[in-house]
Amino acid sequence: MWDGVLLLAMVAGFFFLGLFIKNYLPTYMNEKGKNLATKEDIGDITQKTEEVKNMFQKEFADFSTELRFKNDFYYKQYSQLYAKLYAIVAQSEYFRYFAERYHGLNSPMDDVPFFEIHGKRTEMKADLFSGAILSQKTEEMTDSVTEYNKKQICDFIITNGDVASQKLLKLAIAYRFAHRHYSGSGKNVEDEKLKKAFDDEEFELIKKIVRTIIMDYNTLRKDIKLEYSLSELETGLFDDQEFKSK
């Protein structure tokens, strides 16, 4: 990405260096009475030219280093954090699409920001002769689908906080606290007013997190010159056209 920028910077630098020599030399000679340049004059001009060239080379080196650092950091953000976060969001959005298409369940993002998929397995022991149930045990199933949940999003962002945007990291820290106390966590908050506050905060924070992930993901893909969705970048709303196309 930055090779083209470096080339433009070099062209601009030499252009301004040429302008300096073009403008400075006639002025300098006019001040000398428009006489032929002496060895001292030429020495001064050469010195000034070298100073400008050295200044340009230093500025250009600093610019190149900064640009390389930014480009490497953008790719690290994308590959280490946002690509996985976007995949988690994509699974939720596919479930939204599937539920609407095949079950008629219309659940806009403003109403349901994120879908978690849960699986349960029930084991029963029965008497072979009477058929009576002797024991029954139900446990949560965990696999690659069910592990894509809101808590994992939060934990993954915090674990990779060094490459998360400031906004996303702040939201994740806040969400961790709200998630710990809201109704869906199984935590029993007796104060109804406080319970509602935690539920409201959990809902609003996960909505902001999902939208920020979508926008940051597409911004990074744009920065590192990969295909991106302009509508997702601008709105933070997932584009599910790939699910609908045949």
C-alpha atoms as an extended CHARMM CRD file, in Angstrom:
* protein
*
       246  EXT
         1         1  MET       CA              0.0000000000        0.0000000000        0.0000000000  PROA      1               0.0000000000
         2         2  TRP       CA              2.6520000000        2.4500000000        1.0570000000  PROA      2               0.0000000000
         3         3  ASP       CA              4.9900000000        1.9250000000       -1.9700000000  PROA      3               0.0000000000
         4         4  GLY       CA              2.8520000000        4.2620000000       -4.0400000000  PROA      4               0.0000000000
         5         5  VAL       CA              2.7360000000        6.8230000000       -1.2510000000  PROA      5               0.0000000000
         6         6  LEU       CA              6.5260000000        6.7160000000       -0.9030000000  PROA      6               0.0000000000
         7         7  LEU       CA              6.9300000000        7.2950000000       -4.6380000000  PROA      7               0.0000000000
         8         8  LEU       CA              4.6210000000       10.3070000000       -4.5040000000  PROA      8               0.0000000000
         9         9  ALA       CA              6.5190000000       11.6720000000       -1.5200000000  PROA      9               0.0000000000
        10        10  MET       CA              9.8570000000       11.3020000000       -3.3380000000  PROA      10              0.0000000000
        11        11  VAL       CA              8.5200000000       13.0660000000       -6.4150000000  PROA      11              0.0000000000
        12        12  ALA       CA              7.1380000000       15.8680000000       -4.2480000000  PROA      12              0.0000000000
        13        13  GLY       CA             10.4220000000       16.1610000000       -2.3750000000  PROA      13              0.0000000000
        14        14  PHE       CA             12.5450000000       16.5040000000       -5.4840000000  PROA      14              0.0000000000
        15        15  PHE       CA             10.0140000000       18.9580000000       -6.9020000000  PROA      15              0.0000000000
        16        16  PHE       CA             10.3260000000       21.2350000000       -3.8830000000  PROA      16              0.0000000000
        17        17  LEU       CA             14.1020000000       20.8530000000       -3.8990000000  PROA      17              0.0000000000
        18        18  GLY       CA             14.1230000000       22.0090000000       -7.5070000000  PROA      18              0.0000000000
        19        19  LEU       CA             11.9160000000       24.9680000000       -6.6270000000  PROA      19              0.0000000000
        20        20  PHE       CA             14.2870000000       25.9340000000       -3.8250000000  PROA      20              0.0000000000
        21        21  ILE       CA             17.3010000000       25.9410000000       -6.1130000000  PROA      21              0.0000000000
        22        22  LYS       CA             15.4050000000       27.7390000000       -8.8480000000  PROA      22              0.0000000000
        23        23  ASN       CA             14.1380000000       30.4910000000       -6.5390000000  PROA      23              0.0000000000
        24        24  TYR       CA             17.1100000000       30.8050000000       -4.2060000000  PROA      24              0.0000000000
        25        25  LEU       CA             19.8880000000       30.9960000000       -6.7980000000  PROA      25              0.0000000000
        26        26  PRO       CA             18.6150000000       34.0600000000       -8.7360000000  PROA      26              0.0000000000
        27        27  THR       CA             17.8070000000       35.8850000000       -5.4830000000  PROA      27              0.0000000000
        28        28  TYR       CA             21.2030000000       35.1100000000       -4.0420000000  PROA      28              0.0000000000
        29        29  MET       CA             22.9820000000       36.3270000000       -7.1710000000  PROA      29              0.0000000000
        30        30  ASN       CA             20.9250000000       39.5240000000       -7.2910000000  PROA      30              0.0000000000
        31        31  GLU       CA             22.0280000000       40.3040000000       -3.7560000000  PROA      31              0.0000000000
        32        32  LYS       CA             25.6180000000       39.9580000000       -4.9330000000  PROA      32              0.0000000000
        33        33  GLY       CA             25.1080000000       42.6380000000       -7.4940000000  PROA      33              0.0000000000
        34        34  LYS       CA             24.2740000000       40.2180000000      -10.2680000000  PROA      34              0.0000000000
        35        35  ASN       CA             27.9810000000       39.4370000000      -10.6790000000  PROA      35              0.0000000000
        36        36  LEU       CA             29.3910000000       36.0830000000      -11.5800000000  PROA      36              0.0000000000
        37        37  ALA       CA             29.3650000000       33.6920000000       -8.6710000000  PROA      37              0.0000000000
        38        38  THR       CA             32.5960000000       33.4500000000       -6.7410000000  PROA      38              0.0000000000
        39        39  LYS       CA             33.8680000000       30.2400000000       -5.2160000000  PROA      39              0.0000000000
        40        40  GLU       CA             32.4680000000       31.4320000000       -1.8660000000  PROA      40              0.0000000000
        41        41  ASP       CA             29.0600000000       32.0470000000       -3.4550000000  PROA      41              0.0000000000
        42        42  ILE       CA             28.9970000000       28.6130000000       -4.9890000000  PROA      42              0.0000000000
        43        43  GLY       CA             30.0710000000       27.1370000000       -1.6760000000  PROA      43              0.0000000000
        44        44  ASP       CA             27.2080000000       28.8650000000        0.1300000000  PROA      44              0.0000000000
        45        45  ILE       CA             24.7270000000       27.7100000000       -2.4750000000  PROA      45              0.0000000000
        46        46  THR       CA             26.0300000000       24.1600000000       -2.2960000000  PROA      46              0.0000000000
        47        47  GLN       CA             25.8070000000       24.2300000000        1.4990000000  PROA      47              0.0000000000
        48        48  LYS       CA             22.2200000000       25.4850000000        1.4350000000  PROA      48              0.0000000000
        49        49  THR       CA             21.2980000000       22.8700000000       -1.1400000000  PROA      49              0.0000000000
        50        50  GLU       CA             22.8460000000       20.1210000000        0.9800000000  PROA      50              0.0000000000
        51        51  GLU       CA             20.9910000000       21.3730000000        4.0500000000  PROA      51              0.0000000000
        52        52  VAL       CA             17.6860000000       21.2250000000        2.2070000000  PROA      52              0.0000000000
        53        53  LYS       CA             18.4930000000       17.7970000000        0.7890000000  PROA      53              0.0000000000
        54        54  ASN       CA             19.4750000000       16.4290000000        4.2040000000  PROA      54              0.0000000000
        55        55  MET       CA             16.3430000000       17.8890000000        5.7660000000  PROA      55              0.0000000000
        56        56  PHE       CA             14.2240000000       16.2920000000        3.0570000000  PROA      56              0.0000000000
        57        57  GLN       CA             15.9440000000       12.9250000000        3.4670000000  PROA      57              0.0000000000
        58        58  LYS       CA             15.3630000000       12.9920000000        7.2340000000  PROA      58              0.0000000000
        59        59  GLU       CA             11.7130000000       13.9970000000        6.8540000000  PROA      59              0.0000000000
        60        60  PHE       CA             11.2420000000       11.3510000000        4.1970000000  PROA      60              0.0000000000
        61        61  ALA       CA             12.8570000000        8.6480000000        6.3640000000  PROA      61              0.0000000000
        62        62  ASP       CA             10.6600000000        9.6020000000        9.3310000000  PROA      62              0.0000000000
        63        63  PHE       CA              7.5900000000        9.6030000000        7.1040000000  PROA      63              0.0000000000
        64        64  SER       CA              8.4770000000        6.1810000000        5.6510000000  PROA      64              0.0000000000
        65        65  THR       CA              9.0250000000        4.6900000000        9.1110000000  PROA      65              0.0000000000
        66        66  GLU       CA              5.7220000000        6.0450000000       10.4060000000  PROA      66              0.0000000000
        67        67  LEU       CA              3.8570000000        4.8330000000        7.3350000000  PROA      67              0.0000000000
        68        68  ARG       CA              5.3780000000        1.3570000000        7.5720000000  PROA      68              0.0000000000
        69        69  PHE       CA              4.5040000000        1.1450000000       11.2700000000  PROA      69              0.0000000000
        70        70  LYS       CA              0.8940000000        2.1660000000       10.6480000000  PROA      70              0.0000000000
        71        71  ASN       CA              0.5020000000       -0.2900000000        7.8060000000  PROA      71              0.0000000000
        72        72  ASP       CA              1.9330000000       -3.1650000000        9.8640000000  PROA      72              0.0000000000
        73        73  PHE       CA             -0.2540000000       -2.2250000000       12.8340000000  PROA      73              0.0000000000
        74        74  TYR       CA             -3.4110000000       -2.0770000000       10.7160000000  PROA      74              0.0000000000
        75        75  TYR       CA             -2.7350000000       -5.5870000000        9.4140000000  PROA      75              0.0000000000
        76        76  LYS       CA             -2.0140000000       -6.8550000000       12.9310000000  PROA      76              0.0000000000
        77        77  GLN       CA             -5.3190000000       -5.4090000000       14.1500000000  PROA      77              0.0000000000
        78        78  TYR       CA             -7.1620000000       -7.0260000000       11.2600000000  PROA      78              0.0000000000
        79        79  SER       CA             -5.5800000000      -10.4870000000       11.4230000000  PROA      79              0.0000000000
        80        80  GLN       CA             -5.2240000000      -10.8360000000       15.1990000000  PROA      80              0.0000000000
        81        81  LEU       CA             -8.5580000000       -9.4100000000       16.3700000000  PROA      81              0.0000000000
        82        82  TYR       CA            -11.1180000000       -8.0720000000       13.9340000000  PROA      82              0.0000000000
        83        83  ALA       CA            -11.2420000000      -10.9830000000       11.4670000000  PROA      83              0.0000000000
        84        84  LYS       CA            -12.3730000000      -13.3480000000       14.2430000000  PROA      84              0.0000000000
        85        85  LEU       CA            -14.7600000000      -10.8180000000       15.8070000000  PROA      85              0.0000000000
        86        86  TYR       CA            -16.3930000000      -10.2710000000       12.4300000000  PROA      86              0.0000000000
        87        87  ALA       CA            -16.7780000000      -14.0480000000       12.0020000000  PROA      87              0.0000000000
        88        88  ILE       CA            -18.6300000000      -14.2200000000       15.3320000000  PROA      88              0.0000000000
        89        89  VAL       CA            -20.9320000000      -11.4030000000       14.2170000000  PROA      89              0.0000000000
        90        90  ALA       CA            -21.4490000000      -13.1160000000       10.8400000000  PROA      90              0.0000000000
        91        91  GLN       CA            -22.6990000000      -16.2970000000       12.5520000000  PROA      91              0.0000000000
        92        92  SER       CA            -25.1990000000      -14.2710000000       14.5670000000  PROA      92              0.0000000000
        93        93  GLU       CA            -26.3660000000      -12.4790000000       11.4370000000  PROA      93              0.0000000000
        94        94  TYR       CA            -26.7910000000      -15.7250000000        9.5180000000  PROA      94              0.0000000000
        95        95  PHE       CA            -29.0040000000      -17.0410000000       12.3130000000  PROA      95              0.0000000000
        96        96  ARG       CA            -31.0400000000      -13.8110000000       12.0550000000  PROA      96              0.0000000000
        97        97  TYR       CA            -31.4210000000      -14.3420000000        8.2990000000  PROA      97              0.0000000000
        98        98  PHE       CA            -32.2540000000      -18.0470000000        8.6970000000  PROA      98              0.0000000000
        99        99  ALA       CA            -34.8720000000      -17.4260000000       11.3950000000  PROA      99              0.0000000000
       100       100  GLU       CA            -36.5710000000      -14.7820000000        9.2830000000  PROA      100             0.0000000000
       101       101  ARG       CA            -36.5350000000      -16.7490000000        6.0320000000  PROA      101             0.0000000000
       102       102  TYR       CA            -37.5840000000      -20.1540000000        7.3290000000  PROA      102             0.0000000000
       103       103  HSD       CA            -39.4980000000      -19.3300000000       10.5020000000  PROA      103             0.0000000000
       104       104  GLY       CA            -40.8810000000      -15.8760000000        9.7270000000  PROA      104             0.0000000000
       105       105  LEU       CA            -39.1680000000      -14.3280000000       12.7530000000  PROA      105             0.0000000000
       106       106  ASN       CA            -38.4140000000      -10.6850000000       12.0500000000  PROA      106             0.0000000000
       107       107  SER       CA            -35.7880000000       -9.5320000000       14.5560000000  PROA      107             0.0000000000
       108       108  PRO       CA            -34.1720000000       -6.1940000000       13.6140000000  PROA      108             0.0000000000
       109       109  MET       CA            -30.7700000000       -5.4300000000       15.0850000000  PROA      109             0.0000000000
       110       110  ASP       CA            -32.2270000000       -2.6240000000       17.1860000000  PROA      110             0.0000000000
       111       111  ASP       CA            -34.4160000000       -5.2250000000       18.9130000000  PROA      111             0.0000000000
       112       112  VAL       CA            -31.9530000000       -8.1420000000       18.9960000000  PROA      112             0.0000000000
       113       113  PRO       CA            -28.3570000000       -6.9500000000       18.5400000000  PROA      113             0.0000000000
       114       114  PHE       CA            -26.8020000000      -10.4120000000       18.7940000000  PROA      114             0.0000000000
       115       115  PHE       CA            -28.0110000000      -14.0170000000       18.6230000000  PROA      115             0.0000000000
       116       116  GLU       CA            -26.4400000000      -16.6190000000       20.8800000000  PROA      116             0.0000000000
       117       117  ILE       CA            -26.9000000000      -20.2680000000       19.9300000000  PROA      117             0.0000000000
       118       118  HSD       CA            -27.2290000000      -22.7260000000       22.7910000000  PROA      118             0.0000000000
       119       119  GLY       CA            -27.3040000000      -26.5130000000       22.7560000000  PROA      119             0.0000000000
       120       120  LYS       CA            -28.4190000000      -28.8910000000       25.4890000000  PROA      120             0.0000000000
       121       121  ARG       CA            -28.0360000000      -32.6110000000       25.9220000000  PROA      121             0.0000000000
       122       122  THR       CA            -30.3070000000      -34.6560000000       28.1640000000  PROA      122             0.0000000000
       123       123  GLU       CA            -29.4020000000      -38.0620000000       29.5370000000  PROA      123             0.0000000000
       124       124  MET       CA            -32.0410000000      -40.2800000000       31.1360000000  PROA      124             0.0000000000
       125       125  LYS       CA            -31.8340000000      -43.5930000000       32.9270000000  PROA      125             0.0000000000
       126       126  ALA       CA            -34.9620000000      -45.7410000000       32.9700000000  PROA      126             0.0000000000
       127       127  ASP       CA            -36.0200000000      -49.0450000000       34.4790000000  PROA      127             0.0000000000
       128       128  LEU       CA            -35.9560000000      -51.6840000000       31.7340000000  PROA      128             0.0000000000
       129       129  PHE       CA            -39.0420000000      -53.4460000000       33.0540000000  PROA      129             0.0000000000
       130       130  SER       CA            -41.3050000000      -50.6580000000       34.2160000000  PROA      130             0.0000000000
       131       131  GLY       CA            -40.0150000000      -47.8480000000       31.9960000000  PROA      131             0.0000000000
       132       132  ALA       CA            -39.9180000000      -45.5380000000       34.9790000000  PROA      132             0.0000000000
       133       133  ILE       CA            -37.3840000000      -42.7010000000       34.7780000000  PROA      133             0.0000000000
       134       134  LEU       CA            -34.7060000000      -43.3110000000       37.3670000000  PROA      134             0.0000000000
       135       135  SER       CA            -32.6010000000      -40.2170000000       36.7240000000  PROA      135             0.0000000000
       136       136  GLN       CA            -32.3440000000      -37.3490000000       34.2830000000  PROA      136             0.0000000000
       137       137  LYS       CA            -29.4380000000      -35.0060000000       33.6440000000  PROA      137             0.0000000000
       138       138  THR       CA            -29.3350000000      -32.0100000000       31.3100000000  PROA      138             0.0000000000
       139       139  GLU       CA            -26.1170000000      -30.2240000000       30.4560000000  PROA      139             0.0000000000
       140       140  GLU       CA            -25.0560000000      -27.4420000000       28.1180000000  PROA      140             0.0000000000
       141       141  MET       CA            -23.3290000000      -28.5050000000       24.9180000000  PROA      141             0.0000000000
       142       142  THR       CA            -20.2270000000      -26.6150000000       23.8800000000  PROA      142             0.0000000000
       143       143  ASP       CA            -18.8610000000      -26.6950000000       20.3560000000  PROA      143             0.0000000000
       144       144  SER       CA            -17.4810000000      -24.3470000000       17.7070000000  PROA      144             0.0000000000
       145       145  VAL       CA            -20.9620000000      -22.9030000000       17.1400000000  PROA      145             0.0000000000
       146       146  THR       CA            -22.1340000000      -22.3910000000       20.7080000000  PROA      146             0.0000000000
       147       147  GLU       CA            -18.8150000000      -20.8860000000       21.8190000000  PROA      147             0.0000000000
       148       148  TYR       CA            -19.4870000000      -17.8840000000       19.5760000000  PROA      148             0.0000000000
       149       149  ASN       CA            -21.3110000000      -15.8370000000       22.1980000000  PROA      149             0.0000000000
       150       150  LYS       CA            -21.3930000000      -12.3570000000       23.7320000000  PROA      150             0.0000000000
       151       151  LYS       CA            -19.0920000000      -13.2400000000       26.6060000000  PROA      151             0.0000000000
       152       152  GLN       CA            -16.4700000000      -14.5750000000       24.2210000000  PROA      152             0.0000000000
       153       153  ILE       CA            -16.6100000000      -11.3720000000       22.1870000000  PROA      153             0.0000000000
       154       154  CYS       CA            -15.9810000000       -9.3420000000       25.3160000000  PROA      154             0.0000000000
       155       155  ASP       CA            -13.1590000000      -11.5600000000       26.5990000000  PROA      155             0.0000000000
       156       156  PHE       CA            -11.4560000000      -11.7430000000       23.2020000000  PROA      156             0.0000000000
       157       157  ILE       CA            -11.4520000000       -7.9590000000       22.8310000000  PROA      157             0.0000000000
       158       158  ILE       CA             -9.9690000000       -7.4370000000       26.2960000000  PROA      158             0.0000000000
       159       159  THR       CA             -7.3490000000      -10.1620000000       25.7850000000  PROA      159             0.0000000000
       160       160  ASN       CA             -6.2820000000       -8.4370000000       22.5640000000  PROA      160             0.0000000000
       161       161  GLY       CA             -6.7160000000       -4.9250000000       23.9110000000  PROA      161             0.0000000000
       162       162  ASP       CA             -3.3430000000       -3.8360000000       22.5030000000  PROA      162             0.0000000000
       163       163  VAL       CA             -4.7430000000       -4.0170000000       18.9640000000  PROA      163             0.0000000000
       164       164  ALA       CA             -8.3640000000       -3.0160000000       19.6560000000  PROA      164             0.0000000000
       165       165  SER       CA             -9.5730000000        0.4940000000       18.9200000000  PROA      165             0.0000000000
       166       166  GLN       CA             -9.9640000000        2.6760000000       22.0010000000  PROA      166             0.0000000000
       167       167  LYS       CA            -13.7140000000        2.7900000000       21.5310000000  PROA      167             0.0000000000
       168       168  LEU       CA            -14.0960000000       -0.9790000000       21.2350000000  PROA      168             0.0000000000
       169       169  LEU       CA            -11.9040000000       -1.6630000000       24.2640000000  PROA      169             0.0000000000
       170       170  LYS       CA            -13.8540000000        0.7950000000       26.4220000000  PROA      170             0.0000000000
       171       171  LEU       CA            -17.1380000000       -0.7980000000       25.3810000000  PROA      171             0.0000000000
       172       172  ALA       CA            -15.8260000000       -4.3000000000       26.1300000000  PROA      172             0.0000000000
       173       173  ILE       CA            -14.6550000000       -3.3270000000       29.6130000000  PROA      173             0.0000000000
       174       174  ALA       CA            -18.0450000000       -1.7840000000       30.3730000000  PROA      174             0.0000000000
       175       175  TYR       CA            -19.8830000000       -4.7770000000       28.9110000000  PROA      175             0.0000000000
       176       176  ARG       CA            -17.9650000000       -7.2540000000       31.0650000000  PROA      176             0.0000000000
       177       177  PHE       CA            -19.3540000000       -5.5850000000       34.1840000000  PROA      177             0.0000000000
       178       178  ALA       CA            -22.9120000000       -5.2950000000       32.8460000000  PROA      178             0.0000000000
       179       179  HSD       CA            -22.9050000000       -8.8970000000       31.5890000000  PROA      179             0.0000000000
       180       180  ARG       CA            -21.8680000000      -10.1620000000       35.0010000000  PROA      180             0.0000000000
       181       181  HSD       CA            -25.0160000000       -8.7540000000       36.6160000000  PROA      181             0.0000000000
       182       182  TYR       CA            -27.7580000000       -8.7800000000       33.9700000000  PROA      182             0.0000000000
       183       183  SER       CA            -30.6560000000      -11.2550000000       34.0110000000  PROA      183             0.0000000000
       184       184  GLY       CA            -29.2310000000      -13.5580000000       31.3570000000  PROA      184             0.0000000000
       185       185  SER       CA            -26.1370000000      -14.3140000000       33.4250000000  PROA      185             0.0000000000
       186       186  GLY       CA            -28.1280000000      -16.1250000000       36.1020000000  PROA      186             0.0000000000
       187       187  LYS       CA            -27.1220000000      -13.5410000000       38.6560000000  PROA      187             0.0000000000
       188       188  ASN       CA            -29.9230000000      -12.7990000000       41.1140000000  PROA      188             0.0000000000
       189       189  VAL       CA            -30.1920000000       -9.0430000000       41.6320000000  PROA      189             0.0000000000
       190       190  GLU       CA            -32.9880000000       -8.4290000000       44.1000000000  PROA      190             0.0000000000
       191       191  ASP       CA            -33.3140000000       -4.6910000000       43.5430000000  PROA      191             0.0000000000
       192       192  GLU       CA            -35.6830000000       -4.4680000000       40.5580000000  PROA      192             0.0000000000
       193       193  LYS       CA            -34.5250000000       -0.9820000000       39.5970000000  PROA      193             0.0000000000
       194       194  LEU       CA            -30.8850000000       -2.0470000000       39.6020000000  PROA      194             0.0000000000
       195       195  LYS       CA            -31.7330000000       -5.2460000000       37.7490000000  PROA      195             0.0000000000
       196       196  LYS       CA            -33.4170000000       -3.2590000000       34.9760000000  PROA      196             0.0000000000
       197       197  ALA       CA            -30.4280000000       -0.9090000000       34.8110000000  PROA      197             0.0000000000
       198       198  PHE       CA            -28.0350000000       -3.8330000000       34.2520000000  PROA      198             0.0000000000
       199       199  ASP       CA            -30.3410000000       -5.3520000000       31.6170000000  PROA      199             0.0000000000
       200       200  ASP       CA            -30.6340000000       -2.0340000000       29.7680000000  PROA      200             0.0000000000
       201       201  GLU       CA            -26.8790000000       -1.4530000000       29.8770000000  PROA      201             0.0000000000
       202       202  GLU       CA            -26.1130000000       -4.9750000000       28.6550000000  PROA      202             0.0000000000
       203       203  PHE       CA            -28.4760000000       -4.5170000000       25.7240000000  PROA      203             0.0000000000
       204       204  GLU       CA            -27.1540000000       -1.1090000000       24.6580000000  PROA      204             0.0000000000
       205       205  LEU       CA            -23.5000000000       -2.0500000000       25.0870000000  PROA      205             0.0000000000
       206       206  ILE       CA            -23.6510000000       -5.2370000000       23.0100000000  PROA      206             0.0000000000
       207       207  LYS       CA            -25.4350000000       -3.2910000000       20.2760000000  PROA      207             0.0000000000
       208       208  LYS       CA            -22.6540000000       -0.6860000000       20.2530000000  PROA      208             0.0000000000
       209       209  ILE       CA            -19.9850000000       -3.3890000000       20.3110000000  PROA      209             0.0000000000
       210       210  VAL       CA            -21.4260000000       -5.2370000000       17.3130000000  PROA      210             0.0000000000
       211       211  ARG       CA            -21.7280000000       -2.0570000000       15.2550000000  PROA      211             0.0000000000
       212       212  THR       CA            -18.2280000000       -0.9360000000       16.2040000000  PROA      212             0.0000000000
       213       213  ILE       CA            -16.8110000000       -4.3210000000       15.1820000000  PROA      213             0.0000000000
       214       214  ILE       CA            -18.5030000000       -4.1000000000       11.7830000000  PROA      214             0.0000000000
       215       215  MET       CA            -17.3040000000       -0.5330000000       11.1670000000  PROA      215             0.0000000000
       216       216  ASP       CA            -13.7470000000       -1.0980000000       12.4340000000  PROA      216             0.0000000000
       217       217  TYR       CA            -13.4270000000       -4.3090000000       10.4090000000  PROA      217             0.0000000000
       218       218  ASN       CA            -14.3480000000       -2.6030000000        7.1560000000  PROA      218             0.0000000000
       219       219  THR       CA            -12.2060000000        0.4500000000        7.9370000000  PROA      219             0.0000000000
       220       220  LEU       CA             -9.1690000000       -1.7950000000        8.3730000000  PROA      220             0.0000000000
       221       221  ARG       CA             -9.8930000000       -3.7140000000        5.1700000000  PROA      221             0.0000000000
       222       222  LYS       CA            -10.0740000000       -0.3870000000        3.3620000000  PROA      222             0.0000000000
       223       223  ASP       CA             -6.7720000000        0.7540000000        4.9100000000  PROA      223             0.0000000000
       224       224  ILE       CA             -4.9180000000       -2.4000000000        3.8840000000  PROA      224             0.0000000000
       225       225  LYS       CA             -6.4490000000       -2.3590000000        0.4020000000  PROA      225             0.0000000000
       226       226  LEU       CA             -8.7940000000       -5.3410000000        0.7030000000  PROA      226             0.0000000000
       227       227  GLU       CA            -12.3900000000       -5.6190000000       -0.4480000000  PROA      227             0.0000000000
       228       228  TYR       CA            -14.7760000000       -3.9590000000        1.9900000000  PROA      228             0.0000000000
       229       229  SER       CA            -18.4270000000       -2.9620000000        2.3330000000  PROA      229             0.0000000000
       230       230  LEU       CA            -19.0270000000        0.7730000000        2.1890000000  PROA      230             0.0000000000
       231       231  SER       CA            -22.5180000000        0.4500000000        3.6800000000  PROA      231             0.0000000000
       232       232  GLU       CA            -21.1840000000       -1.5760000000        6.6260000000  PROA      232             0.0000000000
       233       233  LEU       CA            -18.3580000000        0.9100000000        7.1610000000  PROA      233             0.0000000000
       234       234  GLU       CA            -20.7500000000        3.8660000000        7.2590000000  PROA      234             0.0000000000
       235       235  THR       CA            -23.7230000000        2.3600000000        9.1350000000  PROA      235             0.0000000000
       236       236  GLY       CA            -22.3550000000       -0.4940000000       11.2430000000  PROA      236             0.0000000000
       237       237  LEU       CA            -25.1940000000       -2.6940000000        9.9600000000  PROA      237             0.0000000000
       238       238  PHE       CA            -24.3270000000       -6.1480000000        8.5970000000  PROA      238             0.0000000000
       239       239  ASP       CA            -24.9870000000       -6.6450000000        4.8730000000  PROA      239             0.0000000000
       240       240  ASP       CA            -26.5530000000      -10.0940000000        4.4420000000  PROA      240             0.0000000000
       241       241  GLN       CA            -26.8440000000      -10.0180000000        0.6450000000  PROA      241             0.0000000000
       242       242  GLU       CA            -24.3700000000      -12.9030000000        0.3240000000  PROA      242             0.0000000000
       243       243  PHE       CA            -26.7900000000      -15.0790000000        2.3030000000  PROA      243             0.0000000000
       244       244  LYS       CA            -29.6790000000      -14.1580000000        0.0300000000  PROA      244             0.0000000000
       245       245  SER       CA            -27.9310000000      -14.4320000000       -3.3390000000  PROA      245             0.0000000000
       246       246  LYS       CA            -28.1660000000      -17.6970000000       -5.2690000000  PROA      246             0.0000000000
